[in-house]
Amino acid sequence: MIKRDRSKALFERAVKVMPGGNSRTTVWSAPFPLYAARGAGCRIWDVEGVERLDFLNNYTALIHGHAHPAITAAVAAQIANGTCFPMPTEAEVAHAELLCARIPSFERIRFANTGSEAVMMAVKLARAHTGRAKIAKTEGAYHGSYDPVEVSQDTPPALWGNGDPPTTAYTKGTPKGILDDTIVIPFNNAEQAERILRAHRHELACVLVDPVPNRTGMLPADPAYLATLRRVTQELGALLVFDEVISFRIGYRGAQGAFGIEPDLTSVGKIMGGGFAVGAVAGKAEFMALMDPRAGKPAVPHGGTFNANPVTMIAGRIAMEMMDEAAFARLNGLGDRLRRQAGEAFAVAGVPGQICGAGSLFRLHMTARRLFDYRSAILTPAESAATKAVTEAMLEGGILISPQGMGCLSSVMGEAEVDRFTEVLLAALRAVAARGLAAE
């Protein structure tokens, strides 16, 4: 059994000073979470001293695992010279040059500190450019902690109805005006999405879409669906915004390179910070110029005390430099191997299930039904129980993934780690089947 004594003691201290005991809802698990002590490469140790293979990588942020020597050495050198300044630095310029040279649609880029902020700035740019207020997003998709993009993130089946996706609040207290200005479209249903968007043609500022949305089951978008969104936004004079905070890791030129679709604006984060807090919005020069302060107050002002701090910029640049085309090909090959072997594990164990994802991303689903959108991927109570049992058994077996079955690989992993993942998954599936928890 998993030892939790030290984690329990830390949690008892934490709830006295933080609501729920932490600053990040994502890491909560009942009755209390395990606390991390350190990480090295593809391994993580909790405060009990238990070592595990880390297939979560801080929810996809660490593409080189923990404490990569090249990154830590560069960061240590920069810290000795200062961590942040009231002036820009060459490190910011160098990281921007690297990213803009790699992604064709990145004609200009602006750094922030979180993916949430990057999405927020993209929405503001779209509204400023078009002079329109409404935005559209896909049902069930997560785009960070910003009122308009949180809409209809977890609409329950009781509210689905038989028509178009409803607009529902995610956070209690969301103003009605926010709901009125957010249009919800289905994921991977091009015909229905186009009809909804055209009904708002004169009000629509942008369409926001994640090409591989995690909370919609880590299901890759149908290329034809993305092509439809690209065509329709151009025809309506709205901007197409890709949220690649997570999906930027699926290829050398991000998700847009993998799908062959060029958006107007892109929000990125996670891997391009090298393990430090980061976000960025990038896109065509004419749209990004709305942030340009050279002629006075810009149309979209954007400040931030820690934006583009040199520690993050240096760590991020080195992380991205190491991920050249060959490195992405190798890592994505491991992702293919993991998804293939995991699919075989379901069959061998005789448990209904499948694994979705793209590149180095994956997500386990304890169901054999066809998955294509938020509604098809939402878990039944039985599937939730089976998922919880499998992920806890894998944690016991030395493999860390999210409680929802999501995970990713890092560049410091190899076939041995993927094979070990498969072994532990197979044992977990067999244990679930033996307990009668596998959903039919």
Secondary structure, DSSP 8 states (H G I E B T S, - for coil): ----HHHHHHHHHHTTTSGGGSS-GGG--SS----EEEEEBTEEEETT--EEEESSHHHHT-TT-BS-HHHHHHHHHHHTT-S--SS--HHHHHHHHHHHHH-TT-SEEEEES-HHHHHHHHHHHHHHHH---EEEEETT----S-HHHHTTSS--GGGT-SSS-----SSTT--HHHHHTEEEE-TT-HHHHHHHHHHTTTTEEEEEE-SS-GGGTS----HHHHHHHHHHHHHHT-EEEEE-TTGGGGSTTHHHHHHT---SEEEEEGGGGTTS--EEEEE-HHHHGGG--TTSS-SS----TTTT-HHHHHHHHHHHHH--HHHHHHHHHHHHHHHHHHHHHHHHHT---EEE-STTEEEEES--S---SHHHHS--HHHHHHHHHHHHHHHHTTEE--TTSEEE--TT--HHHHHHHHHHHHHHHHHHHHTT----
